Amino acid sequence: MTETPHTQPMQPQPPDSAFEPYKPRSPEFRAAMDALRGLRQDLFHDAFAYRPLPRASTDGPLARRLPGRLREYAAWAPRALVGAGGLIAMLIASDSEMNGAASNLGLGLLALVPVLLTMVRPVGAFWLSMAATPVAAVLGSDWDNEWPWLPGSFACHLFVLTIVAIRTRPRTAAWMWVLTAVYGVMAEAGFSSGHYFGSDTMELLFLSALSLLGVTVWHIRSAARREVTAQRTVTAHERSRRTLLEERTTIARELHDVVAHHMSVVAIQAEAAPYRVENPPPELEKAFVTIRENAVAALTELRRVLGVVRAEDYEAPDAPQPTLADLDALLDNVREAGLAVGKAVTGAVRELPQGVELSAYRIVQEALSNTLRHAPGADARVEIGYVIGGLGLRVVNGPPPRPALVKPSPGAGHGITGMRERVSMLNGEMTAAPTPEGGYEVTVFLPATATGGEA
């Protein structure tokens, strides 16, 4: 006997709209929720968190002009200003002839404490000022004052709004202003009576709006200034780095030309040397062949490694690289540009490695160029000393004349960097600093050995 399976009754199908995908809320609803989250984050979350007022910087344009002792006191200027504002609010609150001494003291403290609290708990100071306002209205018996802020409460709340806005961000200041407006409207609608002279809510909102607007503009300017400073720092760093790389590339190109020239000479001389000796032994011929092969291999490797630093349109100079022998022509050139420069040579003049000669020439050239740019009209002097183990250079210029006929035209400020790179490449030493007379001095020592006989 076969059992027939029990058939479930057909369930009614839900309408198509029941399984439609979830539709996001409207933009207005999302904006309102974001606003409420911002309100909770700015004025309710950690409202009484401890945030001490930092000391002022002593590097500002005004603080730098103060003497040492006053400059230290200038760091406490923000706290002094807040304290002064609190005392002003206290004096305004306690200056009432219709209240007793105890009431005036209480009103003065209610106006003073919120202002002072802004130095350690800014958001909590706002809430304390809001709470102190109705308490002050109850303690005060001067019914001719405006409602809902008595004069002391008016000054206290205005100070608190301004100080907290300075210490927080513009969005927090906007929320404080909105809550102040809500409190003023509710106080006027529900608790005002004919005993009061009038409402001062609009006056407080207007003055606080002007104050908060000024603070917001100050915040925006400060943020823009910080952004510009950061961008300038990054730009200066990148410019310095790019200049350093360009200088290293130039040095590598010059070394490539110098070393390649010498290696080519070695290869040619090694190839021609066997023909200069009659019946050379096979060992000598084999040695010269090995020297030539090594020179050619080294030259090929040098061109492969250092050749990558050349630009696509770079062409090796036809003329040889300058040396100290060409220094007189350089001095004549700068004299024609208006720089009175002298030259002094000490020690036994001798031929130095071409890399040292080239670097020394470039250092003198850059130092004289800096003199033309930074101290036009000043005198300069170039001193070259051939000493045991190296070459000494000293380029010094005097102060520019006063008044100067030609204004200085400072460059990017990377000439010293290029000179240091050249000196560092040769394991030398360099100092560059102003002189006591108001000029500038560059002193360099380049270690080197002679390549030829002494002159």
DAMOWO-V293986 format. One record per residue. PHI is phi in whole degrees, 0 to 359 (999 if undefined). PSI is psi in whole degrees, 0 to 359 (NA if undefined). BURIAL is + if it has 24 or more other C-alpha atoms within 12 Angstrom, else -. Layout:
# DAMOWO-V293986
PHI/PSI/BURIAL + PHI/PSI/BURIAL
This chain:
# DAMOWO-V293986
999/129/- + 261/129/- + 274/137/- + 270/123/- + 299/146/- + 286/127/- + 268/123/- + 287/143/- + 294/147/- + 293/127/- + 276/141/- + 294/137/- + 285/133/- + 290/159/- + 296/156/- + 300/330/- + 289/345/- + 290/333/- + 250/23/- + 292/146/- + 299/155/- + 294/131/- + 264/129/- + 295/160/- + 294/166/- + 289/158/- + 300/327/- + 294/319/- + 295/317/- + 296/322/- + 295/320/- + 294/319/- + 295/320/- + 296/322/- + 295/318/- + 293/322/- + 296/321/- + 295/321/- + 297/315/+ + 295/321/- + 289/322/- + 278/320/+ + 245/350/+ + 242/325/- + 283/119/- + 53/48/- + 296/327/+ + 254/29/- + 293/147/- + 279/113/- + 226/85/- + 296/147/- + 289/121/+ + 289/158/- + 287/152/- + 286/152/- + 286/140/- + 264/12/- + 257/10/- + 289/168/- + 297/329/- + 276/319/- + 294/329/- + 294/336/- + 275/350/- + 278/152/- + 293/171/- + 304/311/- + 293/314/- + 294/330/- + 294/325/- + 293/320/- + 293/333/- + 297/336/+ + 294/338/+ + 265/9/- + 300/318/- + 301/317/+ + 294/322/+ + 295/321/- + 294/318/- + 296/318/+ + 298/321/+ + 296/319/- + 298/319/+ + 296/320/+ + 295/321/+ + 298/314/+ + 297/323/+ + 295/317/+ + 296/319/+ + 296/319/+ + 291/325/+ + 268/2/+ + 266/75/+ + 219/126/+ + 278/341/- + 276/344/- + 264/154/- + 283/176/- + 296/319/- + 295/318/- + 295/318/+ + 297/321/+ + 295/317/+ + 297/316/+ + 297/322/+ + 295/318/+ + 293/323/+ + 296/332/+ + 273/332/+ + 278/315/+ + 298/314/+ + 300/323/+ + 294/316/+ + 293/329/+ + 293/338/+ + 298/342/+ + 283/341/+ + 235/327/+ + 223/82/+ + 297/312/+ + 293/321/+ + 297/328/+ + 295/325/+ + 296/313/+ + 295/323/+ + 295/322/+ + 295/320/+ + 296/320/+ + 288/327/+ + 286/339/+ + 298/307/+ + 293/328/+ + 296/317/+ + 296/325/+ + 295/327/+ + 284/319/- + 291/325/+ + 288/137/+ + 247/11/- + 272/95/+ + 284/355/+ + 276/351/- + 287/160/+ + 282/160/+ + 243/146/+ + 262/2/+ + 253/119/+ + 292/164/+ + 306/317/+ + 294/318/+ + 295/324/+ + 300/309/+ + 294/319/+ + 298/312/+ + 292/324/+ + 295/317/+ + 297/316/+ + 296/315/+ + 301/317/+ + 292/314/+ + 293/316/+ + 295/323/+ + 297/322/+ + 294/322/+ + 275/345/+ + 242/201/+ + 256/165/+ + 302/326/+ + 295/321/+ + 297/318/+ + 298/322/+ + 295/318/+ + 296/320/+ + 298/319/+ + 295/319/+ + 295/315/- + 295/326/- + 297/318/+ + 295/319/+ + 297/316/- + 297/317/+ + 298/318/+ + 294/316/- + 295/321/- + 294/321/+ + 291/321/+ + 284/325/- + 253/338/- + 233/356/- + 284/155/+ + 214/178/- + 288/356/- + 285/340/- + 265/148/- + 292/320/- + 177/182/- + 261/138/+ + 246/19/+ + 295/315/+ + 295/322/+ + 297/316/- + 295/317/+ + 296/321/+ + 292/311/- + 295/318/- + 293/326/+ + 297/317/+ + 297/317/- + 296/313/+ + 293/327/+ + 296/315/+ + 297/319/- + 295/321/+ + 297/317/+ + 298/321/- + 297/318/- + 299/315/- + 296/317/- + 296/320/- + 295/318/- + 296/319/- + 295/321/- + 295/318/- + 296/321/- + 295/317/- + 295/319/- + 298/317/- + 296/318/- + 295/321/- + 295/320/- + 297/315/- + 296/318/- + 296/317/- + 296/320/- + 295/315/- + 294/322/- + 296/318/- + 296/319/- + 294/319/- + 294/320/- + 295/321/+ + 297/317/+ + 294/320/- + 295/321/- + 294/319/+ + 296/323/+ + 296/318/+ + 298/316/+ + 298/317/+ + 297/321/+ + 298/315/+ + 294/319/+ + 296/322/+ + 302/315/+ + 293/319/+ + 293/309/+ + 292/321/+ + 298/322/+ + 298/313/+ + 293/321/- + 293/324/+ + 296/319/+ + 297/318/- + 299/315/+ + 296/318/+ + 293/316/- + 295/322/- + 294/327/+ + 285/326/+ + 272/344/- + 300/319/- + 298/333/- + 280/349/- + 274/349/- + 245/131/- + 281/126/- + 53/61/- + 291/149/- + 292/154/- + 300/326/- + 297/321/- + 293/317/- + 299/319/- + 295/322/- + 294/318/- + 293/323/+ + 297/319/- + 296/319/- + 298/316/+ + 295/317/+ + 297/319/- + 294/321/- + 295/317/+ + 293/320/+ + 295/318/- + 296/320/+ + 296/319/+ + 296/316/- + 295/320/- + 298/316/+ + 294/327/+ + 289/320/- + 280/308/- + 277/342/+ + 292/342/+ + 289/342/- + 278/352/+ + 283/141/+ + 289/162/- + 297/327/- + 261/14/- + 280/135/- + 236/133/- + 298/139/- + 294/141/- + 289/321/- + 281/153/- + 294/157/- + 293/146/+ + 292/152/+ + 230/184/+ + 294/341/+ + 293/337/- + 267/10/- + 291/327/+ + 298/320/- + 296/322/- + 295/318/+ + 294/321/+ + 298/324/- + 294/315/- + 287/332/+ + 296/322/+ + 295/334/- + 280/356/- + 108/7/- + 260/120/+ + 278/108/+ + 233/138/+ + 247/165/+ + 224/139/+ + 221/132/- + 238/129/- + 236/155/- + 88/175/- + 279/113/- + 293/130/+ + 214/165/+ + 279/128/+ + 251/166/+ + 307/145/+ + 297/326/+ + 297/323/+ + 290/316/+ + 299/315/+ + 295/315/+ + 296/319/+ + 297/318/+ + 298/314/+ + 294/324/+ + 294/315/+ + 298/319/+ + 299/315/+ + 291/321/+ + 296/319/+ + 291/325/+ + 296/320/+ + 297/323/+ + 296/318/+ + 297/323/+ + 281/314/+ + 268/334/+ + 224/64/+ + 297/136/+ + 92/352/+ + 277/159/+ + 271/151/+ + 225/160/+ + 215/135/+ + 246/123/+ + 241/129/+ + 239/125/+ + 237/118/+ + 272/108/+ + 242/170/- + 293/124/- + 90/3/- + 170/197/+ + 229/132/+ + 253/137/+ + 233/143/+ + 215/118/+ + 240/117/+ + 228/141/+ + 232/153/+ + 274/180/+ + 289/151/+ + 292/151/+ + 294/153/- + 239/122/- + 283/150/- + 275/135/- + 285/331/- + 244/130/- + 282/146/- + 297/149/- + 231/78/- + 299/144/- + 270/211/- + 281/351/- + 82/23/- + 247/10/+ + 295/319/+ + 298/323/+ + 299/316/+ + 297/319/+ + 296/318/+ + 296/325/+ + 297/317/+ + 294/317/+ + 294/318/+ + 296/325/- + 298/327/- + 262/11/+ + 59/38/- + 263/191/+ + 229/147/+ + 210/141/+ + 229/142/+ + 218/117/+ + 201/157/- + 294/153/- + 266/158/- + 300/334/- + 281/352/- + 105/3/- + 265/208/+ + 214/146/+ + 225/134/+ + 239/121/+ + 239/132/+ + 223/142/+ + 233/125/+ + 245/114/+ + 291/137/+ + 195/158/+ + 243/150/- + 291/145/- + 257/352/- + 216/184/- + 287/159/- + 287/147/- + 279/NA/-
